[in-house]
Each structure stands twice: as structure tokens, then as C-alpha cells.
Amino acid sequence: MSMPWRAAMHQALYGPSGFFVSGSGPAAHFRTSVHASPVFASALLRLIHHLDAALGFPERFDVVDVGAGRGELLSSLAAAVGVSGEPSVAVKVSGEPTRSGRSGLIPARVGSPETLTSTAAVRAGGFTPEVGGTGVPLVERVRFTAVELASRPDELPEQIAWTDEIPDGVIGLLLATEWLDNVPLDLAVHGEDGWRYLLVDPTSGEETTGDPVSRADAAWLTTWWPPQNQPHPTDGTLTDGTPSERNAEVARAEIGRTRDEAWAAAVGHVERGLAVAVDYGHLRAERPLTGSLTGYRNGRQVPPVPDGSCDVTAHVAMDSVASAGERVARCAYSLRTQREGLRALGADGGRPPLRLAYQDPAGYVRALAEATAAAELTDPAGLGGHLWLWQPVGLAVDRLPLRA
């Protein structure tokens, strides 16, 4: 039986047998920036220390990861800070990937050296961790919280809290790395009588047209999905309840109102600090004419059939999300690419100077490994093209490390 895409996505991703709540978890199917390199976590560690100082070294510093997967990122950060009681390890260069995924790679096994943040990598960026004005080091003040609907992984360090709801009163950093692209949303198609919802059969993925969109969704489309994304009169449309033979030319919209609401709610849980969303995204002037909805399974892109067997994802209207967050935070935001964001945090992917190879051969190898890993994360044709939304709460944007 056909249903709206939003309901089908929710059932496929978060239902009792959903993709994100059962099985081995998303890391077995695709590779994100979190899995790609310890450089990502190292950069976020620099941000944590900078933000800690900007907030005046609060008695409690929260690091909350929304859509935490199986806790890979927080495990890396906790190990680097020293909270988990496990020593940090040096960067290890992993072998070539064998399969493609959301970013073209399959991640290393959780807990392996490839997924841990290197103390050497952090120091290579020129940052030395500080203690607060009271002399209490960060390791004694930081609180890590993973927000995820799946059950708590057995191997997760006990110092990391696990919950299915964002905690209130966050003071510190709230992270959402590739979370919003999996927030269920409705799809619509534009025909002669305006926008209508797309329905989908969850077992086959076959689409049909449904009712006209609601007033709220129509308002969102008017504001955030520009007229140039609507078809010309000669374009194929879906008006008779069956897929058009020219489906590829039909203007589709991925109605991002639910993502706006999810992000606004997340920002509303931050009392003081910074909320950061990192995701595949697009801006109003360049919305995808035929949409971006797709699926991933076992490291390969597959048709987005919402039957629970694959990830179902759509890129995020990041400017709309940013506007929603700004209304809640009442502070100016910054929206830039991952390449710009990581460079602002000292991960630029630049090759170390050759003289280092003669002065410190081992150091040169480590620096070269970090530069290679950073190059993948900052490649504008790949992960570097992700958009970073920095939303301060009770903090001026000029207090953030947003250098070019």
C-alpha cells in the first residue's frame, strides 16, 4: 500500500526493524567524515578546546552527538581527551578501500587505530589543551552524550552517556554529522495544478501522486524551492496517479520543513555554546531539479526503496535549516563548506615541508599521513563539499575560529 514518503522513510529507518536501529549499524554500509580519518575528530577536538575557552571554562562542558551511529566519533574524542581511560594512538594510514559508499569508502572497524584521534595530530595543528580559570582540566569537566535510537553498543566506553533524546541545558558543543539527511521528509511533484505529494510503495519503491501539499508545506516550497525548479509547460508531469514516462524531467521537491523543525528543536536544547551541523546539502539557488533521494547498502548506492534494507537519504536544504536555527538561537550563524570549516580548524591537507623529512623523518611520515587524510576530507569534489552550519547560542560568531 502506498504512503507518503515521510511515513515510509520513518518506518524504513527507525521502525522496529529499521535500518538505523537494527543490524550492525550504518558504518557497515557507508563511510562518513567521522569514519574517514582521525583528522576529523582532531579538528573537532581543537574546536572543543577553543569553545571551552570562549565560554570561560564552564564547570561542565557538554559534547552531544545527535545521530551518533554506534558512538564512533564520541569514542574517538573521549580517547583523545583521556576520559575513556584509553591512551591516544598515532595516526595509522589504512589501505585502499575496496568498496564505494556514501563518500566512496567503507570505514575501518570501530575501535581500530584508524578511528581514534591522535594526540600527535592535535599537537601538529599547533594547539595545546588548556585548563580552566579554576585550574580544572577539561578531562574532569567534559561530559559526552550520544543521542541515538538504536540500543547502546556493548563496546561503548561507560563514560559516554547514551540516550534517545537530546538533553536540556547543553553548555558546550552539540554536533549533528550527517543526521539531518536522514530526518524523514515528504516529497512533492509539480504538475499543472501545482505541487502534489508523492506517495511510495515501501516494498517496491514505485511512486504515485497524491493530494495537494498542505498549506505549511506550500509556504515552505514558496520560500525555499525557487520557481526555476518548477517544470516548463512542455515538461512531463505526474497528474494521473502513475509514473510519467519522462519521470527524469519532472520537477521534484524534497520538502525540508521537517529538517528545519528538527534542527530548531536541537538548537533549542543548547543553553550556551555552539551547534554544528555537517551534511550533504544545497542552497536555494541550486536546488536539484529531480531531487537527491537515494539509497545505500553494503557500501554501494542503490535505489531508495524504503523497505528497511538500505539507508534512504536526501540532501539537506542547509540555508532553510540555518534560518530555522537562527530564529531559535537569535545569534548570527556561519554557513560554509567542510573544506573551509576544517581549514579554519587547522586541517588544510597541505603537504609538509620537505626539509622536515631530513630534520625529523618519523615526524615527516606522520605529518604526511595526516595531510593525506585531511586532503580526502577537504576535497571539494567529495567530503570537502559538505556544508558546515555553525550556530552559536549566547555567543558571538566572532568568538569562533572561522579564519579562512
N, C-alpha and C positions, 0 to 999 in steps of 0.2 A: 504494500500500500504506500502510495506516495505521500510525502510530508514536506513541510518547509525545510530548507537547508539548515537553518539554525537548530531545529529539533533533531535532525538527522546527525549533524556534527556532534551535538552534545551526547547523544546516545552512543555514537561510534567511538568517541574519545574518552568519555567519562562515565558511561553506563557501567553496570556490574561486570561486564566482560570487555570494557572499553580499552582502547589502545594504550592509554596512559595510566591505567590503574591495574592492569594485569600483565602477566608475562615478565620478560626481562627488562622492560623499560625502554624508553626512546633511544638511549645510547647504542642499543644493539642494531638500530635501523638507520640512523643518520648521525652526522658529526656536526656539532656546532662550534662556535668560537671557544666555548668552555672546554671542549674536548680536544680542540685542535692543537693547543700549545700551552705550556705553563706560563708563557709570556702574558697571556690574557689575565690570568689570576695575579701575576706580578704587577701588572698595570693597575688592577683594581686595588691591590694592597697599597700601592702608592696613593691612590685616591682616598683610601680609608684613613691613612695617616694624615694626609692633607686636610681632610674633612674634620678629623678629630681635633686638629689644631684650630681650624676655623670656628668650631663650636666651643672652643675654650676648654677642651679636655673634660667632657662631662663625666660624672660619676659612673654612668652606664652608657656604653656606646653599642648600639644595635647594628647588626648586619643581618638583614632579612632578605632572603632569596625567594621570590614568588615564582612558582612553576619550577621547583628545584630539581625536577627529574628524580634522580636517586641520590642527590646530595653531593654530586661530584665537585661543584665549584666551592661550596662551603667547606668540604673536607680539605681541599687544597688550601683555602685561606686559613682555616684553623691550624693546619700543619705548619704553615709559614709563620703565623703569629706565635705558635707554640702552645695554643690552647689544647690541642688534641694529645699533647704529650709525645708526639712522634717527631723525630728530627726532620728538618727540611733536607732535601736531596738536591744534587746538582742536576742541571738540565741534561736530559738524555735525548739524543737525536734518534727518532724512531725510523723504521724502514719505510719504503714506499707503500702507499695504500694499495689495497687490492680491489676495492670496490668503491663505487661512487655513492654519494649520499646527498643530503640537502646542501652541503657545501663541497661535495665532491669527494669526501673522505669518510672512512669508518674510524671511530675513536679507538684509542688504546683501552685496555682493560681497566676498569675503575680500580684505583688504588695502586696502579703501576707507576713507576717513576715518571712516565710521560705525563701523568695527570697531576703531579704535585708541583707546587710552586717552589722555585729555587731561591734560597737566601742570597746566593751569589748573583742571581739575575736581578733581584731587587736592588742590591748594592751597586750593581753595574749601572743602574739608572741614576745613580747619584743621590739616592735618598737614604738617610739613616733614621730609623724609627726613633720617636721621641717619647718622653713620658709627660704626663700632665703637670699642670701647675702645682698640684698637690704631691707630685712625685710618684704617683701611682702609675705603673706602666700599663700600656694598652692591654696586654695579655690578661691583666687582672680586672679590667673594666669591660671588655668586649663580650657581647652576647650574640651567638649565632642562632638564627632561626630559619628552618626550611619550611616553606609553605607548599604543600603538595597533597593531592587527593589520594595518591597511592599509599600503601602501607609503608611504615618505616623500614628501611633496609636493615638487615641484621648487622652489616659491617659498618654502619654509620657510627662515628665516634659519639660517645654518650654525652659529650659536652655540647652537641648540636641539638637544639630543640626541634621537634617535628610536629607540625600542626596542619590542619586543613583550612585554617582561617588566618588572615593577616592580623597580627596582634595590634592592639591600640597603643597609642603613645610612643611610636617609634622615634627615638633620638639617635640619629646616625644615618645609615645608608640603607635604602630599600632598592633592591635590584630586581629587574624583570628581563632576563635574557631569553629572547625567543619564546616568550609567554603569550603576548598579545596575538600573535599569528595563529594561535590555537584556541583563542576565545571564539566560541561559535557565533556565527553571524548569518543573516539572511542574504540571499542573492536575488537580484531582480533583472528583468529583461525589458528593454524599451520597445514598445510597439506603437501602432497608430493611435492607440488610446492612452498612451503614457506608460508609466512603469507598472509592471506586474511582478509579483513574487514568482520565483522559480521553485517548483516542487521537485523532489527526487525520490526515486525508489531506492531505499537503502540496501537492497540486495543486489541490484543490477547497476545502479548509478544512472539509470535513464531519467531524463528530465522532462517535465511538462510545465506549462504555465498555470498559474493560479490566480488569486484575486488581486485587485489593485492594491498597491502598497498603502500602509497606514498613513495617517496624517503626519505622525512623528517621523516615519522613515522618508516620506516625501519631502519634509522640511530638511532632513539631513542631506538627501540627494540634491536638492536645490542649492544648498550651501556648499557642499563638498564634492559633488560629482558634476563637473562643469559641462555646459552644453555641447562642447566639441566631442564629448564621449558618446553622445546620442547618435543614432544612425541617420543617414540621409533617407529621404522617402523611397529611394530605389533599393535600399538595403533589405536583406532578408530579415524577417521578424518571426517571432513565435506567437501567433494570435489564435490558433485553432486548437491549442492544447496538445500539440505534438511537436517534436523537434523539427526545426527548419532544415531543409536540405543545404542551406547556406549558413549553417549554425556558426561557422567560424567568423562570419562577417556581422553577426548580431551584436549590438552593444549590450554588454552585461555590466552590472554594478554589484560590488560587494559592499553591502551597507554596513559601514563601520560604527554605527551608533552604539552597539553593544561593547565594542572595544573602548570607545570613549567613556562609557559608563564604568567599565571595569577599571580603567586607569584612574579615573577621577576618584573612585572609591578607594583604590590603593593609596593614592596621594593623600587622601583624607585621613589615613591612619598614621601619617608622619606628623609628629608634633614639631620637630625641628630637625633639619638636616637636608638630605638630598635623595630624590627618587630618580633612578636611571632606568630607562627602557632601551633595550638594544634589540633591533628586529629588522627583518626584511621589510621594506616599506617603499612608499611612493608619495609624491606630493600632488596637490590639486591640478597643477598644470600638466602633469604627465600620468594621469590615471591609465591603467591598462584597458584598452578598448574591449577586449574579450575576457578580461578578468585574469586572475593569477591563481585560482584554485587548483591545487594539485595534491598528489599523494606520494608517500614514501614508505617503502618496505624493504627490509634487508639491504639497505644501502643503495636502493635504486628508486628512481622516480617511476610512479605507477599512476594509472587513472584514479581519481579521487572517489572511489566507491565507499560510501560511509557504512560499511558492514562491520567495523571494528578490527579489521585485519591489517589496516595501514594507518599511518598518520594522514590526517586531512588538514591542510593548511592553506591560508590565503595571506598575501602580503597586507601590511597594515597602512592605513591612511594616517601617516605619522603627524601631519600638520593638524588634522582634526583631533587626534589624541592629545597633542600638545596643547591645543586650545582648551580642551576639557580639563586638563590638569592645571593649567594656569588659572582657570576660574576658581578652582578649589584652593590652590596654594596662594593665590594673589601675589605671586612673585614672578618676575620675568623668567622665561626659560631659554635654553640654548638647544638648537637642533642642528646636528652636523653628522658627517659620515663617520663610520668607525675608524677609517684611516686618520681623520682629523682628531678624533677622540683619543685614540691610542698614542698618536704623536704628541698630543698635549700632555700625556702621562709618561712620556719618555720612551715609548716603544716605536721607533721610527723605521725599523727594518734596514737601517744603513749598515753597510759593510764596515767592520772595524778597521782602523788604520793599519797598514801593512807593517809598520815599524813595531807594532805590538807583537807580531809573530817572532821577532828577534829578541825583544826585551822579555817577553813572557809567553812562550809558546803555548803552555797549557791555558793561560788566560785568553789567548787569541782564539783557540779552538772553542772555548766556552762562549766567548763573545760572538764568534761566527755562527755557532749553533743558535744562539738567541736571535741574531739578526735574521737568520734564515726562517726561523719560526715567526718572527714579527712580520717578515715580508709576506707570508701567507695571510696573516691576519689583517694586513693593511693593503692588500691587493685590491684596487678599486673594481676589478672585474670579478672579484669573488667576495670573501668575507669583509674586505675593506669597504665594500659598497653598502654594508648595513648602515642603518641610521641610528644615531645615538640621541636620545632625548634626555637632557639634563634639566630636572625640575626642582629647583631649590624650594624649601619651605622654611620661612623665618630666617632666610639667609640670602644676602645679595648675590647675584650671579657673578659679580666681580670678585667674590671671595673664592671662586673655584679656579682650578688650574686649567684655564681654557686658552692657553697660549697656542699659536698656530704650529 
